[in-house]
Amino acid sequence: MSQTAPSEHDLTLQQALARHRAGGLAAAEDAYRGVLEADPRHAAANHHLGVLLVQTGRMEEGVGRLRLALGSDPREPLYYFSLAKGLLASGNPGEAAAVLHQAGQVGLGDKRFDPLKSEIRDTMVQMCRRSLTAHPNDSVLLDRLGGALLMQGKTEEAVSCFRRALAADPEFADAHFHLGTVLSQTGRIAEGFEHYTRRAVLTYGAGDAPKPEHPEPEHKLRHDAAQRDYIWGKRDAPPPPDMFHLADGSRIEGPAVDPAHATAELLESWRRSRPQMVVIDNFLTRPALEKLREFCAASTVWRKIYTAGYLGGAPEDGFSCPLLAQIIEEIQASFAPILEGEQFRYLGAFKYDSELSTGTNTHADNSRINVNFYIAPDEANLDPRSGGMEIWDMAAPDMKTMRQLNGSEEMVRDLLKRSGAKRTVIPHRSNRAVIFKSTHFHKTDKFTFKSDYLSRRINISILFGQFGPED
């Protein structure tokens, strides 16, 4: 089979790279620049020149060239590695960490990433500690050190740093967010949720929430107008669009999750099912369901905008009331044999406009167990045969593959078809929970709900455990 002959640029780069490796830096640089004069966006030439410039101390231009290389070919892992290394060498370990995180988000890996990540973490800790000797009560430095220590796995030392940051500045929203995350993920859910909520109040509560970078889509504008009418009523002078409000989300007396469901039969069904899942009706007790419905209806937590036409509520935006902490704690107690010791990781709520939403794509989650339940009333669902979720009996094999497939509906559908994966459809029912292995591919089933505000489809997804380390 014939092969395409190397281009003139390819031959020039091969020769230049040989000179570069042999120490002939000036000649290599001239050759790289010669290629770039003819093709300024040439990825390999920008990459090799960027590496050479960083090696010779010309950091600003070197990092700029490495950015150009990555921009020209964002599927090449080497370009992420070199840019992260250049940023680290130029004294920007935080940006370097962000570049490697970006590579992981698009499913790219390289054997050189892990040692570089370790070097970045160590550098960040050292830089923060040096700066804190001169400014021991600097809340920003303390928060950064806490984040770097978390990356090193030093959880309790990180918690101490976040607490010190908040002692120095009690209104530091980012530190509340970071402390809320680490506390809730290490078993201190109620306390962590208090910090999540405090972050939301500080960020949105003064009526000066960050302005959106882009015009908000119709489904967000329509939802917010309907919610303002629901909360404040139709007025001659309605409240401003960025008004912040949290409804009563306090704990209830007695159980929030019906303990009668935790039976030996349920556990046996979990063990034997493929895909591994169980369906539980009347999941929450009636007082918990009613209070949670009102919290979702009257709380301005719906700030995550999805292009498929639905909105999300996240804990850092106020979807972190004490009732939710109670529900999570009771799930951990009642369904401990299913969770197998996995800690709470994260939760989100998702609200859909039946006329504008298409629902989630086919995906797997970066967790071990997903507890997903619905709270809209049954009379809101115009087709009781649908409106829930679809789950396949095939799981993502690893983090890298999961991220690649999550970004392409066409790719994951093709894989499911070629693999002969079988689909299970669970129809929507009010107060129905589906507990399943998060790594199994799943998506929102087709749905048709009434169009009034209180009839919108809402599901809440609580994730436990983590899928696994990045490749």
HUTA-V661332 format. One record per residue. RES is the residue in one small letter. NEAR is the number of other C-alpha atoms within 8 Angstrom. D_CENTER is the distance of its C-alpha to the mean C-alpha in Angstrom with 1 decimal. Layout:
res:RES near:NEAR d_center:D_CENTER
res:RES near:NEAR d_center:D_CENTER
This chain:
res:m near:2 d_center:45.6
res:s near:3 d_center:45.8
res:q near:4 d_center:43.0
res:t near:4 d_center:42.2
res:a near:4 d_center:44.1
res:p near:7 d_center:42.1
res:s near:6 d_center:42.2
res:e near:6 d_center:44.0
res:h near:8 d_center:40.8
res:d near:8 d_center:39.6
res:l near:9 d_center:42.9
res:t near:10 d_center:42.9
res:l near:12 d_center:39.4
res:q near:8 d_center:40.5
res:q near:8 d_center:43.6
res:a near:13 d_center:41.8
res:l near:10 d_center:39.2
res:a near:8 d_center:42.1
res:r near:12 d_center:43.8
res:h near:13 d_center:40.6
res:r near:7 d_center:40.3
res:a near:6 d_center:44.0
res:g near:6 d_center:43.8
res:g near:9 d_center:45.2
res:l near:9 d_center:42.6
res:a near:6 d_center:44.7
res:a near:10 d_center:45.7
res:a near:12 d_center:42.1
res:e near:12 d_center:40.9
res:d near:8 d_center:43.6
res:a near:11 d_center:42.7
res:y near:14 d_center:39.0
res:r near:10 d_center:39.9
res:g near:8 d_center:42.5
res:v near:14 d_center:40.0
res:l near:12 d_center:37.7
res:e near:7 d_center:40.7
res:a near:6 d_center:41.0
res:d near:7 d_center:37.3
res:p near:8 d_center:35.1
res:r near:9 d_center:31.8
res:h near:11 d_center:32.8
res:a near:11 d_center:29.7
res:a near:7 d_center:31.6
res:a near:13 d_center:34.2
res:n near:16 d_center:31.7
res:h near:15 d_center:29.9
res:h near:10 d_center:33.2
res:l near:13 d_center:34.5
res:g near:14 d_center:31.4
res:v near:12 d_center:31.7
res:l near:12 d_center:35.4
res:l near:12 d_center:35.0
res:v near:13 d_center:32.6
res:q near:7 d_center:35.0
res:t near:6 d_center:37.8
res:g near:6 d_center:36.2
res:r near:9 d_center:35.5
res:m near:11 d_center:31.9
res:e near:6 d_center:31.2
res:e near:9 d_center:32.6
res:g near:15 d_center:31.2
res:v near:13 d_center:27.6
res:g near:9 d_center:28.2
res:r near:12 d_center:29.6
res:l near:16 d_center:26.7
res:r near:9 d_center:24.3
res:l near:12 d_center:26.7
res:a near:16 d_center:26.7
res:l near:14 d_center:22.9
res:g near:7 d_center:23.1
res:s near:9 d_center:25.8
res:d near:8 d_center:24.3
res:p near:8 d_center:20.5
res:r near:5 d_center:20.8
res:e near:8 d_center:23.0
res:p near:11 d_center:21.4
res:l near:7 d_center:24.5
res:y near:12 d_center:23.7
res:y near:12 d_center:20.4
res:f near:12 d_center:22.3
res:s near:11 d_center:25.2
res:l near:14 d_center:23.3
res:a near:14 d_center:21.4
res:k near:10 d_center:24.8
res:g near:15 d_center:26.5
res:l near:13 d_center:24.2
res:l near:12 d_center:24.7
res:a near:9 d_center:28.4
res:s near:7 d_center:28.5
res:g near:6 d_center:27.1
res:n near:9 d_center:23.5
res:p near:13 d_center:21.5
res:g near:8 d_center:18.4
res:e near:10 d_center:18.4
res:a near:15 d_center:19.2
res:a near:11 d_center:16.2
res:a near:8 d_center:14.0
res:v near:11 d_center:15.9
res:l near:13 d_center:15.5
res:h near:8 d_center:11.7
res:q near:8 d_center:12.1
res:a near:12 d_center:14.4
res:g near:12 d_center:12.2
res:q near:8 d_center:9.6
res:v near:10 d_center:12.7
res:g near:12 d_center:14.1
res:l near:10 d_center:16.8
res:g near:11 d_center:18.5
res:d near:9 d_center:21.8
res:k near:5 d_center:24.0
res:r near:7 d_center:24.4
res:f near:10 d_center:20.7
res:d near:7 d_center:20.9
res:p near:7 d_center:24.1
res:l near:9 d_center:22.9
res:k near:10 d_center:19.7
res:s near:9 d_center:22.1
res:e near:8 d_center:24.4
res:i near:13 d_center:21.7
res:r near:13 d_center:20.8
res:d near:10 d_center:24.5
res:t near:9 d_center:25.3
res:m near:12 d_center:22.8
res:v near:11 d_center:24.3
res:q near:8 d_center:27.8
res:m near:8 d_center:27.3
res:c near:12 d_center:26.0
res:r near:9 d_center:28.8
res:r near:8 d_center:31.4
res:s near:9 d_center:30.4
res:l near:12 d_center:30.4
res:t near:7 d_center:34.0
res:a near:6 d_center:35.0
res:h near:7 d_center:32.7
res:p near:6 d_center:32.0
res:n near:9 d_center:30.7
res:d near:10 d_center:28.4
res:s near:12 d_center:25.3
res:v near:7 d_center:23.1
res:l near:10 d_center:24.4
res:l near:15 d_center:23.9
res:d near:12 d_center:20.2
res:r near:9 d_center:19.8
res:l near:14 d_center:21.8
res:g near:14 d_center:19.7
res:g near:10 d_center:16.6
res:a near:13 d_center:18.8
res:l near:14 d_center:20.3
res:l near:10 d_center:17.0
res:m near:8 d_center:16.5
res:q near:9 d_center:20.1
res:g near:6 d_center:19.5
res:k near:9 d_center:21.8
res:t near:9 d_center:20.0
res:e near:6 d_center:23.0
res:e near:9 d_center:24.1
res:a near:14 d_center:20.7
res:v near:12 d_center:21.1
res:s near:9 d_center:24.6
res:c near:12 d_center:23.5
res:f near:15 d_center:21.1
res:r near:9 d_center:24.0
res:r near:11 d_center:26.4
res:a near:17 d_center:24.4
res:l near:13 d_center:24.4
res:a near:7 d_center:28.1
res:a near:9 d_center:28.8
res:d near:8 d_center:26.8
res:p near:7 d_center:26.0
res:e near:6 d_center:24.4
res:f near:11 d_center:21.8
res:a near:11 d_center:18.7
res:d near:7 d_center:16.3
res:a near:11 d_center:18.1
res:h near:14 d_center:17.7
res:f near:12 d_center:13.9
res:h near:10 d_center:14.0
res:l near:13 d_center:16.8
res:g near:14 d_center:15.2
res:t near:10 d_center:12.2
res:v near:11 d_center:14.7
res:l near:13 d_center:17.3
res:s near:15 d_center:15.5
res:q near:12 d_center:14.2
res:t near:9 d_center:17.8
res:g near:8 d_center:19.7
res:r near:9 d_center:20.4
res:i near:12 d_center:18.5
res:a near:10 d_center:20.9
res:e near:10 d_center:21.2
res:g near:14 d_center:17.6
res:f near:15 d_center:17.3
res:e near:12 d_center:20.2
res:h near:12 d_center:18.5
res:y near:17 d_center:15.4
res:t near:15 d_center:18.1
res:r near:10 d_center:20.1
res:r near:16 d_center:17.4
res:a near:13 d_center:17.3
res:v near:11 d_center:21.1
res:l near:10 d_center:21.5
res:t near:11 d_center:19.2
res:y near:13 d_center:20.5
res:g near:12 d_center:23.6
res:a near:9 d_center:26.2
res:g near:8 d_center:25.9
res:d near:8 d_center:24.8
res:a near:9 d_center:21.1
res:p near:6 d_center:19.7
res:k near:4 d_center:21.1
res:p near:6 d_center:19.0
res:e near:4 d_center:19.3
res:h near:4 d_center:20.4
res:p near:5 d_center:22.5
res:e near:7 d_center:20.7
res:p near:6 d_center:21.1
res:e near:6 d_center:23.7
res:h near:11 d_center:21.6
res:k near:11 d_center:20.1
res:l near:9 d_center:23.6
res:r near:8 d_center:25.3
res:h near:10 d_center:23.0
res:d near:9 d_center:23.4
res:a near:9 d_center:27.1
res:a near:9 d_center:27.5
res:q near:12 d_center:25.7
res:r near:12 d_center:27.9
res:d near:9 d_center:30.9
res:y near:9 d_center:29.9
res:i near:7 d_center:29.3
res:w near:9 d_center:32.1
res:g near:7 d_center:34.4
res:k near:6 d_center:36.0
res:r near:6 d_center:37.6
res:d near:4 d_center:39.7
res:a near:4 d_center:37.4
res:p near:8 d_center:33.8
res:p near:7 d_center:31.2
res:p near:5 d_center:29.3
res:p near:7 d_center:26.1
res:d near:8 d_center:24.0
res:m near:10 d_center:25.6
res:f near:11 d_center:23.5
res:h near:8 d_center:24.3
res:l near:11 d_center:23.2
res:a near:8 d_center:25.4
res:d near:6 d_center:26.8
res:g near:12 d_center:24.2
res:s near:7 d_center:26.4
res:r near:7 d_center:26.9
res:i near:9 d_center:29.7
res:e near:4 d_center:32.7
res:g near:4 d_center:32.8
res:p near:9 d_center:30.0
res:a near:14 d_center:27.0
res:v near:11 d_center:26.3
res:d near:10 d_center:29.5
res:p near:7 d_center:30.6
res:a near:5 d_center:33.1
res:h near:8 d_center:30.5
res:a near:9 d_center:30.1
res:t near:7 d_center:33.0
res:a near:6 d_center:34.2
res:e near:6 d_center:34.2
res:l near:10 d_center:30.5
res:l near:11 d_center:29.7
res:e near:8 d_center:32.1
res:s near:10 d_center:30.6
res:w near:11 d_center:27.2
res:r near:7 d_center:28.8
res:r near:7 d_center:30.8
res:s near:9 d_center:28.4
res:r near:6 d_center:27.0
res:p near:11 d_center:24.2
res:q near:11 d_center:23.7
res:m near:12 d_center:23.2
res:v near:11 d_center:25.2
res:v near:8 d_center:25.7
res:i near:9 d_center:26.8
res:d near:8 d_center:28.5
res:n near:9 d_center:29.2
res:f near:12 d_center:26.2
res:l near:10 d_center:26.3
res:t near:11 d_center:29.7
res:r near:6 d_center:31.1
res:p near:8 d_center:30.8
res:a near:12 d_center:27.1
res:l near:12 d_center:26.4
res:e near:8 d_center:28.5
res:k near:10 d_center:27.0
res:l near:10 d_center:23.4
res:r near:10 d_center:24.5
res:e near:9 d_center:26.0
res:f near:12 d_center:23.2
res:c near:8 d_center:20.9
res:a near:9 d_center:23.8
res:a near:12 d_center:24.8
res:s near:11 d_center:21.8
res:t near:11 d_center:20.3
res:v near:12 d_center:16.6
res:w near:12 d_center:15.7
res:r near:10 d_center:14.2
res:k near:8 d_center:11.2
res:i near:10 d_center:13.2
res:y near:8 d_center:12.8
res:t near:5 d_center:15.6
res:a near:8 d_center:16.7
res:g near:13 d_center:18.2
res:y near:17 d_center:16.2
res:l near:13 d_center:14.5
res:g near:14 d_center:11.8
res:g near:14 d_center:12.5
res:a near:15 d_center:10.1
res:p near:12 d_center:11.9
res:e near:11 d_center:12.0
res:d near:14 d_center:13.7
res:g near:16 d_center:16.2
res:f near:12 d_center:15.1
res:s near:14 d_center:16.2
res:c near:12 d_center:19.9
res:p near:12 d_center:22.3
res:l near:13 d_center:22.8
res:l near:9 d_center:19.2
res:a near:12 d_center:19.7
res:q near:11 d_center:23.0
res:i near:10 d_center:21.6
res:i near:10 d_center:19.1
res:e near:9 d_center:22.0
res:e near:11 d_center:24.4
res:i near:10 d_center:22.2
res:q near:9 d_center:22.1
res:a near:7 d_center:25.9
res:s near:8 d_center:26.9
res:f near:9 d_center:24.9
res:a near:10 d_center:25.0
res:p near:7 d_center:26.6
res:i near:7 d_center:23.8
res:l near:10 d_center:21.0
res:e near:6 d_center:23.3
res:g near:6 d_center:22.2
res:e near:8 d_center:18.4
res:q near:9 d_center:16.8
res:f near:13 d_center:14.6
res:r near:12 d_center:10.9
res:y near:8 d_center:9.1
res:l near:10 d_center:10.3
res:g near:12 d_center:10.1
res:a near:12 d_center:13.2
res:f near:11 d_center:14.0
res:k near:12 d_center:17.3
res:y near:13 d_center:19.2
res:d near:13 d_center:22.3
res:s near:13 d_center:24.6
res:e near:5 d_center:26.4
res:l near:9 d_center:23.5
res:s near:11 d_center:20.6
res:t near:9 d_center:20.2
res:g near:12 d_center:17.4
res:t near:7 d_center:14.4
res:n near:8 d_center:15.2
res:t near:12 d_center:16.0
res:h near:12 d_center:13.2
res:a near:13 d_center:12.5
res:d near:9 d_center:9.7
res:n near:10 d_center:8.8
res:s near:14 d_center:11.1
res:r near:14 d_center:14.9
res:i near:12 d_center:15.8
res:n near:14 d_center:14.6
res:v near:11 d_center:16.9
res:n near:11 d_center:16.8
res:f near:12 d_center:19.6
res:y near:14 d_center:21.2
res:i near:12 d_center:23.1
res:a near:13 d_center:24.9
res:p near:9 d_center:28.6
res:d near:8 d_center:30.3
res:e near:5 d_center:32.5
res:a near:11 d_center:29.7
res:n near:15 d_center:29.1
res:l near:8 d_center:31.7
res:d near:9 d_center:31.4
res:p near:10 d_center:31.1
res:r near:6 d_center:30.9
res:s near:12 d_center:27.4
res:g near:14 d_center:24.4
res:g near:13 d_center:22.4
res:m near:12 d_center:20.5
res:e near:12 d_center:21.4
res:i near:12 d_center:20.8
res:w near:13 d_center:22.2
res:d near:13 d_center:24.0
res:m near:10 d_center:22.2
res:a near:9 d_center:19.2
res:a near:11 d_center:17.2
res:p near:6 d_center:19.3
res:d near:9 d_center:17.0
res:m near:14 d_center:13.6
res:k near:13 d_center:15.1
res:t near:10 d_center:16.5
res:m near:13 d_center:13.5
res:r near:12 d_center:11.6
res:q near:10 d_center:14.9
res:l near:11 d_center:15.6
res:n near:12 d_center:12.4
res:g near:7 d_center:13.3
res:s near:8 d_center:16.8
res:e near:10 d_center:18.3
res:e near:6 d_center:21.6
res:m near:8 d_center:20.9
res:v near:12 d_center:19.5
res:r near:9 d_center:22.3
res:d near:8 d_center:24.9
res:l near:8 d_center:23.8
res:l near:10 d_center:24.1
res:k near:8 d_center:27.4
res:r near:7 d_center:28.8
res:s near:6 d_center:27.9
res:g near:6 d_center:29.5
res:a near:10 d_center:26.6
res:k near:7 d_center:27.5
res:r near:8 d_center:25.7
res:t near:8 d_center:25.9
res:v near:10 d_center:25.6
res:i near:8 d_center:25.1
res:p near:11 d_center:26.5
res:h near:13 d_center:25.2
res:r near:11 d_center:27.2
res:s near:10 d_center:26.8
res:n near:13 d_center:25.6
res:r near:14 d_center:24.9
res:a near:12 d_center:22.2
res:v near:12 d_center:21.1
res:i near:11 d_center:20.1
res:f near:12 d_center:19.2
res:k near:11 d_center:17.9
res:s near:13 d_center:14.3
res:t near:12 d_center:15.0
res:h near:16 d_center:17.6
res:f near:14 d_center:16.9
res:h near:11 d_center:16.9
res:k near:12 d_center:16.7
res:t near:12 d_center:18.2
res:d near:12 d_center:21.9
res:k near:9 d_center:24.1
res:f near:10 d_center:24.9
res:t near:9 d_center:27.7
res:f near:12 d_center:27.6
res:k near:10 d_center:30.0
res:s near:9 d_center:29.1
res:d near:6 d_center:29.9
res:y near:8 d_center:27.2
res:l near:6 d_center:27.4
res:s near:12 d_center:27.3
res:r near:15 d_center:23.8
res:r near:14 d_center:21.8
res:i near:11 d_center:19.2
res:n near:11 d_center:17.2
res:i near:11 d_center:15.3
res:s near:11 d_center:13.0
res:i near:13 d_center:13.1
res:l near:14 d_center:11.6
res:f near:14 d_center:13.9
res:g near:11 d_center:14.0
res:q near:8 d_center:12.2
res:f near:11 d_center:13.2
res:g near:8 d_center:14.8
res:p near:5 d_center:15.2
res:e near:7 d_center:14.3
res:d near:7 d_center:17.5
